[in-house]
């Protein structure tokens, strides 16, 4: 049985590990943010505009990373597609490709409700967020802030957000309004591209085959189940044997 507040990761002092901001409470975005996003989208190829927008947003917010991940059309998998990083901060854009949404099921539920989410204390995230918590820790995050991006048909198509690595940051409803405005403009640009070209910007995000996600060094690698040669037990760990003599050791 869950204790009172355990789903929020509530500490003894009553503070919660995360905050959710519903869209009606975001307020109005800064004109500077809207103008910058619009100028980038009308003056640059879409992919370049996305990079410029993340750089602007991340710098303005004092973030260490700004990023976007997108869902496939069925909403069963997501992939990191764009990332901006501050100098000296490690990139993770190549990780988590075609990842099942079950990894982020706790966050997914909040995004589907249209909430912007600030993770204030990663160490105290609820048990339901265990896989996501592990990934945040792997990336060295102190705080994570994200806003859902919905398409013209009301479908959740992407998520845009920030990571704080060097020090704790608190982004609230005002930042949700700014980032949400960028998300709306991006969604319109994607929809226009698909109408004109018949395929999503960057090409369709295809479903992946049945995959497991294994840690190799500091990275997470998606491996089709069909490529796993064998599995052996090593005390509390499991060694997954892969082609070419490589393996991954998992807790």
Order of alpha helices (4+ residues) and beta strands (2+ residues): beta-alpha-alpha-beta-beta-beta-alpha-beta-alpha-beta-beta-alpha-beta-beta-beta-beta-beta
